[in-house]
């Protein structure tokens, strides 16, 4: 039998536990199975690694030798794995972007593609900011472009570097025929009788919205939680009103209006792994993200386009 890393981990676990019984529990094995495995390891290494006594097991001289080597080899292999992940993450050509749905991500892709036509740009989108952030932590993505409510902390705040791209007041979406559509801004309390539509998310925006409604003196009668396209449809047909980012593009059948006093704020954030070589590109990508936000704001006040970026 050839010696493998898992065998060294087994020997280390037995030494740290001090008994086969406790080691078997820690490893999730039955004690007879662990005893049989230890015997095979000892045969491969040419001698006994532990002696048994009333107080548990004690390493032999050969066991001490193996443990000394295991304490060097196992951390080295673990470090190699981490370094390989960083290399795979940071050495990949082009840009691997993750984000929630919306025109800001599309605008960033467009600007990066124009700035460097030979570099590939790929995207991964999800309604879950946490999932996108985990993709950067795991090395599957270079940058995360997500949003958080107000001053809330971004996901994986202790492992990723985050910088604010921009912050916007949250707007309300109304059908063009809605009685309040002609107003330059709308007070949240004026929407107390409305039904609402929203997209799912794992941040605190839903809680912040509910708290803002309570402060305005009401609780939403009903909230239809669905995808962006369905949210837009429900607003267009007058079934519900919805919330959107200020970058929401002008859309046929819908007007967007700021809420009086800006009771809700949305921060656009760009995140990356601080120890990776992608960090060297963060300043340039951040500049493009901010320019994409400015372009999205300009489009939102301009001509009618396809929909996107509802909450």
C-alpha positions as CSV (number, residue, x, y, z in Angstrom):
1,X,0.0,0.0,0.0
2,X,1.3,3.4,-0.9
3,X,1.2,6.1,1.8
4,X,-1.3,8.9,1.0
5,X,-2.2,12.2,2.6
6,X,-5.3,10.8,4.1
7,X,-3.1,8.3,6.0
8,X,-1.0,11.1,7.5
9,X,-4.2,12.9,8.5
10,X,-5.4,9.7,10.2
11,X,-2.2,9.4,12.2
12,X,-2.3,13.0,13.2
13,X,-6.0,12.7,14.3
14,X,-5.1,9.7,16.5
15,X,-2.2,11.5,18.1
16,X,-4.3,14.7,18.7
17,X,-7.2,12.7,20.1
18,X,-5.0,10.5,22.4
19,X,-7.2,7.4,21.8
20,X,-8.6,5.4,18.9
21,X,-12.1,5.8,20.3
22,X,-12.0,9.6,20.3
23,X,-10.2,9.7,17.0
24,X,-12.8,7.5,15.4
25,X,-15.5,9.9,16.6
26,X,-13.7,12.9,15.2
27,X,-13.1,11.2,11.9
28,X,-16.7,9.9,11.6
29,X,-15.5,6.3,11.6
30,X,-16.3,3.2,13.6
31,X,-13.5,2.2,15.9
32,X,-12.9,-1.2,14.3
33,X,-12.6,0.4,10.9
34,X,-10.1,2.9,12.2
35,X,-8.1,0.2,13.9
36,X,-7.9,-1.8,10.7
37,X,-6.8,1.3,8.8
38,X,-4.1,2.0,11.3
39,X,-2.8,-1.5,11.0
40,X,-2.5,-1.1,7.2
41,X,-0.7,2.2,7.6
42,X,1.7,0.6,10.1
43,X,2.4,-2.3,7.7
44,X,3.2,0.2,4.9
45,X,5.6,2.1,7.2
46,X,7.3,-1.0,8.6
47,X,6.4,-0.8,12.3
48,X,4.0,0.3,15.1
49,X,3.2,4.0,15.3
50,X,1.4,3.9,18.7
51,X,1.4,1.8,21.8
52,X,-1.9,1.3,23.7
53,X,-2.4,1.7,27.4
54,X,-5.1,2.4,30.0
55,X,-4.9,6.1,29.3
56,X,-5.1,5.8,25.5
57,X,-2.4,5.7,22.9
58,X,1.2,7.0,22.9
59,X,3.3,7.5,19.8
60,X,6.3,5.2,19.4
61,X,9.7,6.5,18.1
62,X,8.6,5.7,14.6
63,X,5.2,7.4,15.3
64,X,7.0,10.6,16.4
65,X,9.1,10.5,13.2
66,X,5.9,10.2,11.1
67,X,4.1,12.9,13.0
68,X,7.0,15.3,12.7
69,X,6.9,14.9,8.9
70,X,3.1,15.1,8.8
71,X,3.2,18.4,10.6
72,X,5.3,19.7,7.7
73,X,3.7,18.0,4.8
74,X,0.0,18.6,5.6
75,X,0.2,22.4,6.0
76,X,2.4,22.5,2.8
77,X,-0.2,20.7,0.8
78,X,-2.9,22.8,2.2
79,X,-1.0,25.9,1.2
80,X,-0.4,24.5,-2.3
81,X,-4.1,24.1,-2.7
82,X,-4.9,27.6,-1.6
83,X,-2.1,29.0,-3.9
84,X,-3.5,27.0,-6.8
85,X,-7.0,28.4,-6.3
86,X,-5.5,31.9,-6.2
87,X,-3.6,31.3,-9.4
88,X,-6.7,29.9,-11.1
89,X,-8.6,32.9,-10.0
90,X,-6.0,35.6,-10.7
91,X,-4.2,34.2,-13.7
92,X,-7.2,33.8,-15.9
93,X,-7.3,36.0,-18.9
94,X,-10.1,38.6,-19.3
95,X,-12.7,39.6,-16.7
96,X,-15.1,37.3,-14.9
97,X,-17.8,39.4,-13.4
98,X,-20.6,38.4,-11.1
99,X,-23.6,40.5,-10.3
100,X,-27.3,40.9,-9.8
101,X,-29.5,41.6,-12.8
102,X,-29.6,45.2,-14.1
103,X,-28.2,47.7,-16.5
104,X,-25.2,48.5,-14.4
105,X,-23.7,45.1,-15.0
106,X,-24.5,45.3,-18.7
107,X,-22.9,48.8,-18.9
108,X,-19.7,47.5,-17.2
109,X,-19.4,44.6,-19.6
110,X,-19.8,47.0,-22.5
111,X,-17.2,49.4,-21.2
112,X,-14.7,46.7,-20.5
113,X,-15.2,45.1,-23.9
114,X,-14.7,48.5,-25.6
115,X,-11.6,49.2,-23.5
116,X,-9.9,45.9,-24.3
117,X,-11.6,44.1,-27.3
118,X,-9.1,41.2,-27.1
119,X,-9.9,40.4,-23.4
120,X,-12.8,38.1,-22.8
121,X,-15.6,39.1,-20.5
122,X,-17.9,36.6,-18.9
123,X,-20.7,37.1,-16.4
124,X,-22.6,35.2,-13.8
125,X,-25.8,36.6,-12.6
126,X,-27.9,35.7,-9.5
127,X,-30.6,37.4,-7.3
128,X,-28.4,36.3,-4.4
129,X,-25.6,38.8,-3.5
130,X,-24.2,36.2,-1.1
131,X,-23.9,33.7,-3.9
132,X,-22.1,36.1,-6.1
133,X,-19.7,37.1,-3.3
134,X,-18.9,33.4,-2.6
135,X,-18.0,33.0,-6.2
136,X,-15.3,35.6,-5.8
137,X,-14.0,34.1,-2.5
138,X,-13.8,30.7,-4.2
139,X,-11.9,32.0,-7.2
140,X,-14.7,31.4,-9.8
141,X,-15.2,35.1,-10.3
142,X,-12.8,38.1,-10.4
143,X,-15.3,40.9,-9.4
144,X,-18.7,41.1,-7.8
145,X,-21.0,44.0,-8.7
146,X,-23.9,43.9,-6.1
147,X,-26.0,46.3,-4.1
148,X,-26.9,46.6,-0.4
149,X,-29.6,48.6,1.4
150,X,-28.5,51.8,3.1
151,X,-25.4,51.3,5.3
152,X,-25.7,47.5,5.5
153,X,-22.5,45.5,5.3
154,X,-21.8,43.7,2.0
155,X,-21.6,39.9,2.0
156,X,-18.2,38.3,2.9
157,X,-17.1,41.7,4.2
158,X,-14.2,40.1,6.1
159,X,-12.8,38.3,3.1
160,X,-13.4,40.6,0.1
161,X,-12.4,44.2,-0.5
162,X,-15.5,46.4,-1.2
163,X,-15.7,49.9,-2.7
164,X,-18.8,52.0,-3.3
165,X,-19.6,52.6,-6.9
166,X,-22.5,54.9,-6.2
167,X,-25.5,55.4,-4.0
168,X,-29.0,56.1,-5.2
169,X,-32.4,56.9,-3.6
170,X,-34.9,54.1,-4.2
171,X,-37.7,55.0,-6.6
172,X,-41.3,53.8,-7.0
173,X,-42.6,52.4,-10.2
174,X,-46.1,53.3,-11.2
175,X,-48.3,52.6,-14.2
176,X,-48.6,55.6,-16.5
177,X,-52.3,55.8,-15.7
178,X,-51.8,55.7,-12.0
179,X,-53.4,58.8,-10.1
180,X,-49.9,59.7,-8.7
181,X,-48.0,59.3,-12.0
182,X,-48.1,63.0,-12.7
183,X,-46.3,64.0,-9.4
184,X,-42.6,64.8,-9.5
185,X,-42.2,62.7,-6.3
186,X,-44.5,60.5,-4.2
187,X,-44.7,60.1,-0.4
188,X,-44.5,56.5,0.7
189,X,-47.6,57.1,2.9
190,X,-49.7,57.9,-0.2
191,X,-49.1,54.3,-1.4
192,X,-50.6,52.7,1.8
193,X,-53.5,51.1,-0.1
194,X,-51.4,49.7,-2.9
195,X,-50.3,46.1,-3.5
196,X,-46.6,45.8,-4.2
197,X,-44.3,43.7,-6.3
198,X,-40.6,42.8,-5.6
199,X,-37.8,40.5,-6.7
200,X,-36.4,38.0,-4.1
201,X,-33.1,38.7,-2.4
202,X,-31.0,37.6,0.6
203,X,-30.1,41.0,1.8
204,X,-32.0,43.2,4.3
205,X,-33.8,45.3,1.7
206,X,-37.2,43.6,2.3
207,X,-36.9,44.3,6.1
208,X,-35.8,47.9,5.4
209,X,-38.8,48.4,3.1
210,X,-41.2,47.0,5.7
211,X,-39.7,49.2,8.4
212,X,-40.0,52.3,6.1
213,X,-43.7,51.4,5.6
214,X,-44.3,51.2,9.3
215,X,-42.7,54.6,9.8
216,X,-45.0,55.9,7.1
217,X,-48.0,54.5,9.1
218,X,-49.0,51.3,7.2
219,X,-48.1,47.7,6.4
220,X,-48.2,46.5,2.8
221,X,-51.4,44.6,2.1
222,X,-49.7,42.2,-0.3
223,X,-46.3,41.8,-1.9
224,X,-45.9,39.7,-5.1
225,X,-42.3,38.3,-5.1
226,X,-41.3,37.4,-8.6
227,X,-38.7,38.0,-11.3
228,X,-37.9,41.4,-12.8
229,X,-39.9,40.9,-16.0
230,X,-43.0,39.8,-14.0
231,X,-42.6,42.8,-11.6
232,X,-42.6,45.1,-14.6
233,X,-45.7,43.5,-16.1
234,X,-47.6,43.7,-12.8
235,X,-46.9,47.4,-12.6
236,X,-47.7,48.0,-16.3
237,X,-51.2,46.5,-15.9
238,X,-51.9,48.3,-12.7
239,X,-51.9,45.2,-10.5
240,X,-49.2,46.5,-8.2
241,X,-46.6,49.2,-7.7
242,X,-42.9,48.4,-7.3
243,X,-39.6,49.7,-6.1
244,X,-36.6,50.2,-8.4
245,X,-33.2,51.6,-8.5
246,X,-32.6,55.1,-9.9
247,X,-30.8,53.4,-12.9
248,X,-34.1,51.7,-14.0
249,X,-34.3,52.4,-17.7
250,X,-37.3,54.3,-19.1
251,X,-39.9,51.7,-19.9
252,X,-43.1,51.8,-21.9
253,X,-46.2,51.9,-19.6
254,X,-44.3,52.8,-16.5
255,X,-43.1,56.0,-14.8
256,X,-40.6,56.1,-11.9
257,X,-40.7,58.7,-9.2
258,X,-38.4,59.4,-6.2
259,X,-40.0,58.8,-2.8
260,X,-40.3,62.0,-0.7
261,X,-37.5,62.2,1.8
262,X,-35.6,59.3,0.4
263,X,-36.7,56.7,3.0
264,X,-34.7,54.0,1.3
265,X,-31.2,54.1,-0.2
266,X,-29.3,51.7,-2.4
267,X,-25.5,51.4,-2.5
268,X,-23.8,49.8,-5.6
269,X,-20.6,48.0,-4.6
270,X,-17.7,46.5,-6.4
271,X,-15.8,43.7,-4.6
272,X,-12.7,41.6,-5.3
273,X,-10.3,39.4,-3.4
274,X,-7.6,41.6,-1.8
275,X,-4.8,39.1,-2.2
276,X,-5.3,38.3,-5.8
277,X,-3.8,39.8,-8.9
278,X,-7.3,40.9,-9.9
279,X,-6.8,43.5,-7.2
280,X,-4.3,45.3,-9.5
281,X,-7.2,45.8,-12.0
282,X,-9.7,47.0,-9.4
283,X,-9.0,50.7,-9.9
284,X,-9.6,50.5,-13.6
285,X,-12.7,48.3,-13.2
286,X,-14.1,50.7,-10.5
287,X,-13.7,53.6,-12.9
288,X,-15.6,51.8,-15.6
289,X,-18.3,50.8,-13.1
290,X,-18.8,54.4,-12.0
291,X,-19.0,55.5,-15.6
292,X,-21.5,52.7,-16.4
293,X,-23.6,54.0,-13.5
294,X,-23.6,57.5,-14.8
295,X,-24.6,56.3,-18.2
296,X,-27.4,54.2,-16.7
297,X,-28.7,57.2,-14.9
298,X,-28.7,59.2,-18.1
299,X,-30.6,56.5,-19.9
300,X,-33.2,56.2,-17.1
301,X,-34.2,59.7,-17.8
302,X,-34.1,59.3,-21.6
303,X,-35.8,57.2,-24.2
304,X,-38.0,54.1,-23.7
305,X,-36.0,50.9,-23.6
306,X,-36.3,47.4,-22.4
307,X,-36.8,46.9,-18.7
308,X,-34.4,45.9,-16.0
309,X,-33.1,46.5,-12.5
310,X,-36.3,46.4,-10.4
311,X,-35.8,45.3,-6.8
